[in-house]
């Protein structure tokens, strides 16, 4: 695949799906806070994916090595994302948009793969629950990545000033 196609896909998802939602959120809620909450939800779902087989079926930790590793990676990424918070400020471009593009695309590809594997391959009744929880965790992770890459809104005062200026320009041009 061409690099331009993947960038265009990422830009389309970010600009056409997530940025309009971020722009319409109520004032105290930012796209960053929604994104980091999705990341926390992903970690919690990973914990559920780890402990569900242990508690329900008596599986051992050695049988859940993959779940332990995914949980540890999720926790490390969540802590790392917390350190990125000072980089995202109003009236500046969000540096996480180009910085995390490859991570978003890799996680999106893995989400598509995991969705196909969960719904196409037959699963036993014992693995049905945590395969769905893993899919929800991956969906929450990708959603959080895209919300964290959204452009923050300017402060309320600047938006009011821009709106008043646009109204004044409209009044001035209507009279001419």
Secondary structure as UniProt FT lines:
FT   HELIX           3..12
FT   HELIX           13..18
FT   HELIX           19..23
FT   TURN            27..28
FT   HELIX           31..56
FT   HELIX           61..64
FT   HELIX           65..84
FT   HELIX           85..87
FT   TURN            90..91
FT   HELIX           96..99
FT   HELIX           101..120
FT   TURN            125..127
FT   HELIX           128..148
FT   HELIX           156..174
//
